[in-house]
Amino acid sequence: MQDTGHDATPLSGALTEDRILGGRALLRQPRDGYRAGADAALLAAASEAGAGERVLEAGCGPGAALIAAALRSPGARWTGVERDPEALALAQGNIALNGLGERVEALTGDVGAGFRALGLEPFDAAMANPPFFDDPAALRAPKPSRTGAYMADGGLEAWTAFLLKAVREGGRITLVHRADRLADILALLGKGAGSFRIRPLQPFADAPAKRVLVRAIKTGKAPLVLLPALVLHERGGAKHTAEVEAILRGETALGWD
């Protein structure tokens, strides 16, 4: 999934300034490196939080999902962790740019080192868009500036272990990932979580899902629920379906009912 189609303003150097969430937020991000797209926007839409809740994003990058989620849930407090110093600096700058410094922060942190290395109390919820690939030999290598976003050093196992430790009992874990890794996601998160709810993301109504949104509850025991798919595009129509466009613009949530 590529950028969501919002206008980008060139900045000096290697950055652009993009309007996200229907223009409600500005995001400075690399012109040629990893750029936030629909995956981040949909993750934010699926991670709404209540007043007073604390939410963690693992691997927040320049802060696209973190900032969009914070604007969607103004009563919650949000923390992003990121190991790449350049991406972290962008996230911190984007938080300030959008006036969110009182309730949003971005900290140095490496998923591979585990949650306990952060020295933080467990959160009410956590979200992540983990790197899609475990093995650099499994695909054509991306540009060096994108490697960290696409290659998971510790594999999906490290990310799920981090998320399980990051939330309290009864806490929510939300992630977006490749549909062909769904069995692995369920097996790995199933080591400490349950009550799974799964929403496939289909590029077209007549095409298989390429992504899935997964919600799990730590220590949850409810039966797995497979929700109706979200169809992103109409063939020959607008860039996104009307439902998806409303979600990307922040006009509606991506619920779990």
C-alpha positions as CSV (number, residue, x, y, z in Angstrom):
1,M,0.0,0.0,0.0
2,Q,1.4,3.4,-1.0
3,D,0.8,6.9,0.2
4,T,-2.8,7.9,0.9
5,G,-2.9,10.6,-1.7
6,H,-2.7,13.7,0.5
7,D,-0.8,16.7,-1.0
8,A,3.0,16.8,-0.2
9,T,4.9,20.1,0.1
10,P,8.6,19.8,-0.8
11,L,10.9,21.0,2.0
12,S,14.6,21.8,1.8
13,G,16.8,18.7,1.8
14,A,15.3,15.2,1.7
15,L,12.0,15.8,3.4
16,T,8.4,16.5,2.4
17,E,5.6,17.9,4.5
18,D,2.4,15.9,4.0
19,R,-1.2,16.6,5.2
20,I,-2.8,13.5,6.8
21,L,-6.1,12.7,8.4
22,G,-8.0,15.0,6.1
23,G,-5.6,17.8,6.6
24,R,-5.9,17.8,10.4
25,A,-2.2,17.0,10.8
26,L,1.2,17.7,9.1
27,L,3.8,15.0,8.8
28,R,7.4,15.6,7.8
29,Q,8.9,12.4,6.4
30,P,11.7,11.3,4.1
31,R,11.2,12.1,0.4
32,D,12.9,8.9,-0.7
33,G,13.0,6.6,2.4
34,Y,10.1,4.8,4.0
35,R,6.9,6.8,3.6
36,A,3.8,6.3,5.7
37,G,0.8,5.1,3.7
38,A,-2.6,3.5,4.1
39,D,-1.3,0.8,6.5
40,A,-0.4,3.4,9.1
41,A,-3.6,5.3,8.6
42,L,-5.8,2.2,9.0
43,L,-3.8,1.1,12.1
44,A,-4.5,4.5,13.7
45,A,-8.2,4.2,12.8
46,A,-8.3,0.8,14.4
47,S,-6.6,1.8,17.6
48,E,-8.9,4.4,19.2
49,A,-8.6,4.7,23.0
50,G,-10.7,6.0,25.8
51,A,-10.1,9.0,28.1
52,G,-7.2,8.4,30.4
53,E,-5.8,5.4,28.7
54,R,-2.1,5.0,27.8
55,V,-1.3,3.6,24.4
56,L,2.1,2.5,23.1
57,E,3.2,2.3,19.4
58,A,6.1,-0.1,18.8
59,G,8.3,1.2,15.9
60,C,6.6,4.6,15.4
61,G,8.9,5.8,12.6
62,P,8.2,9.5,11.8
63,G,5.0,9.3,13.8
64,A,2.2,9.0,11.2
65,A,0.1,6.4,13.0
66,L,1.0,7.8,16.4
67,I,-0.1,11.4,15.5
68,A,-3.3,10.3,13.7
69,A,-4.3,8.0,16.5
70,A,-3.7,10.7,19.1
71,L,-5.9,13.2,17.1
72,R,-8.6,10.5,16.9
73,S,-8.5,9.9,20.7
74,P,-7.8,13.2,22.3
75,G,-8.4,12.0,25.8
76,A,-5.7,9.3,25.7
77,R,-1.9,9.6,26.2
78,W,0.3,8.1,23.5
79,T,3.9,6.9,23.5
80,G,5.9,5.9,20.5
81,V,9.2,4.0,20.6
82,E,11.7,4.0,17.7
83,R,15.3,2.7,17.4
84,D,16.3,4.7,14.3
85,P,17.6,8.1,15.5
86,E,16.6,10.0,12.3
87,A,13.1,8.6,12.3
88,L,12.8,9.3,16.1
89,A,13.9,12.9,15.5
90,L,11.3,13.3,12.8
91,A,8.6,11.8,15.1
92,Q,9.5,14.2,17.9
93,G,9.5,17.1,15.5
94,N,6.1,16.1,14.1
95,I,4.6,15.8,17.6
96,A,5.8,19.4,18.3
97,L,4.7,20.6,14.8
98,N,1.1,19.4,15.6
99,G,1.0,20.8,19.1
100,L,0.7,17.4,20.8
101,G,3.6,17.5,23.2
102,E,1.5,17.5,26.3
103,R,0.1,14.0,25.7
104,V,2.2,12.4,23.0
105,E,5.9,11.5,23.2
106,A,8.4,9.5,21.2
107,L,11.2,7.7,22.9
108,T,14.3,5.7,22.0
109,G,13.6,2.0,22.1
110,D,14.4,-1.2,20.3
111,V,11.8,-3.8,20.0
112,G,14.5,-6.5,19.8
113,A,15.7,-5.5,23.3
114,G,12.2,-6.3,24.8
115,F,9.7,-4.1,26.5
116,R,11.2,-4.3,30.0
117,A,14.3,-2.5,28.7
118,L,12.2,0.7,28.4
119,G,11.6,0.8,32.1
120,L,7.9,1.7,31.6
121,E,4.8,0.5,33.2
122,P,2.5,-1.7,31.1
123,F,0.1,0.2,28.9
124,D,-3.7,-0.1,28.4
125,A,-3.1,-0.8,24.7
126,A,-0.4,-1.2,22.1
127,M,-0.3,-1.0,18.3
128,A,2.3,-1.8,15.7
129,N,2.9,-2.1,12.0
130,P,5.8,-4.6,12.2
131,P,8.4,-4.9,9.4
132,F,7.0,-7.2,6.8
133,F,10.0,-9.5,6.2
134,D,12.2,-11.6,8.4
135,D,14.8,-12.7,5.9
136,P,16.5,-10.3,3.5
137,A,17.1,-13.2,1.1
138,A,13.4,-13.7,0.7
139,L,12.8,-10.7,-1.5
140,R,14.6,-8.1,-3.6
141,A,16.4,-5.9,-1.1
142,P,14.8,-2.4,-0.6
143,K,16.7,0.8,-0.7
144,P,19.0,1.1,2.4
145,S,16.8,3.9,3.7
146,R,13.9,1.6,3.8
147,T,15.5,-1.6,5.1
148,G,14.7,-1.0,8.8
149,A,11.0,-0.5,7.9
150,Y,10.7,-3.7,5.9
151,M,13.2,-6.1,7.5
152,A,12.6,-7.4,11.0
153,D,15.9,-8.2,12.7
154,G,14.2,-10.3,15.5
155,G,11.4,-11.5,13.3
156,L,7.7,-11.4,14.0
157,E,8.4,-13.3,17.2
158,A,10.3,-10.4,18.7
159,W,7.5,-8.0,17.8
160,T,4.7,-10.1,19.3
161,A,6.7,-10.8,22.4
162,F,7.3,-7.1,22.9
163,L,3.6,-6.3,22.4
164,L,2.5,-9.0,24.9
165,K,4.8,-7.6,27.6
166,A,3.8,-4.0,26.7
167,V,0.2,-4.3,27.8
168,R,-1.5,-5.0,31.1
169,E,-3.8,-8.0,31.6
170,G,-7.0,-7.2,29.6
171,G,-5.0,-4.8,27.5
172,R,-5.5,-4.5,23.7
173,I,-3.0,-5.3,21.0
174,T,-3.6,-4.1,17.5
175,L,-1.4,-4.7,14.5
176,V,-1.5,-4.6,10.7
177,H,0.5,-7.1,8.8
178,R,0.7,-9.3,5.7
179,A,-2.3,-11.6,5.3
180,D,0.0,-14.6,4.6
181,R,1.4,-14.2,8.1
182,L,-1.9,-14.5,9.8
183,A,-1.3,-18.0,11.1
184,D,2.0,-17.0,12.6
185,I,0.5,-13.9,14.2
186,L,-2.2,-16.0,15.9
187,A,0.2,-18.6,17.1
188,L,2.7,-16.0,18.5
189,L,0.1,-13.7,20.1
190,G,-1.8,-16.8,21.3
191,K,1.1,-17.4,23.8
192,G,-0.4,-14.7,26.0
193,A,-3.5,-13.3,24.3
194,G,-6.8,-14.3,22.9
195,S,-10.2,-12.9,22.0
196,F,-8.9,-12.4,18.5
197,R,-10.8,-10.2,16.0
198,I,-9.5,-10.1,12.4
199,R,-10.4,-7.7,9.6
200,P,-9.0,-8.6,6.2
201,L,-8.0,-5.7,4.0
202,Q,-8.7,-6.4,0.3
203,P,-7.3,-4.2,-2.5
204,F,-10.5,-5.0,-4.5
205,A,-13.7,-6.8,-3.8
206,D,-12.8,-9.6,-6.2
207,A,-9.1,-9.9,-4.9
208,P,-7.7,-11.8,-2.0
209,A,-6.7,-9.8,1.1
210,K,-3.1,-8.7,1.2
211,R,-3.2,-7.2,4.7
212,V,-5.0,-8.0,7.9
213,L,-5.8,-5.9,10.9
214,V,-5.6,-8.1,14.1
215,R,-6.9,-7.2,17.5
216,A,-6.1,-9.4,20.5
217,I,-6.8,-9.1,24.3
218,K,-4.1,-10.1,26.7
219,T,-5.4,-13.1,28.6
220,G,-8.6,-12.9,26.6
221,K,-10.7,-16.1,26.2
222,A,-13.5,-15.1,23.8
223,P,-13.8,-17.0,20.5
224,L,-12.0,-15.8,17.4
225,V,-14.2,-13.5,15.2
226,L,-13.5,-13.0,11.5
227,L,-15.1,-9.7,10.6
228,P,-16.2,-8.5,7.1
229,A,-13.3,-7.4,4.9
230,L,-12.6,-3.8,4.3
231,V,-12.3,-3.2,0.5
232,L,-9.9,-0.4,-0.3
233,H,-10.4,0.3,-4.0
234,E,-13.1,0.1,-6.7
235,R,-11.8,-1.0,-10.1
236,G,-12.1,2.0,-12.5
237,G,-13.4,4.3,-9.7
238,A,-11.9,6.7,-7.2
239,K,-8.6,6.0,-5.5
240,H,-10.3,4.6,-2.5
241,T,-13.9,3.4,-1.7
242,A,-16.1,5.9,0.0
243,E,-15.9,3.9,3.2
244,V,-12.1,3.9,3.2
245,E,-11.8,7.6,2.2
246,A,-14.0,8.5,5.2
247,I,-11.7,6.5,7.5
248,L,-8.5,8.0,6.1
249,R,-9.9,11.5,6.5
250,G,-10.8,10.8,10.1
251,E,-14.5,11.1,9.5
252,T,-15.2,7.7,10.9
253,A,-13.5,5.0,13.0
254,L,-12.5,1.5,11.8
255,G,-14.5,-0.4,14.4
256,W,-14.2,-3.9,15.7
257,D,-17.9,-4.8,15.7
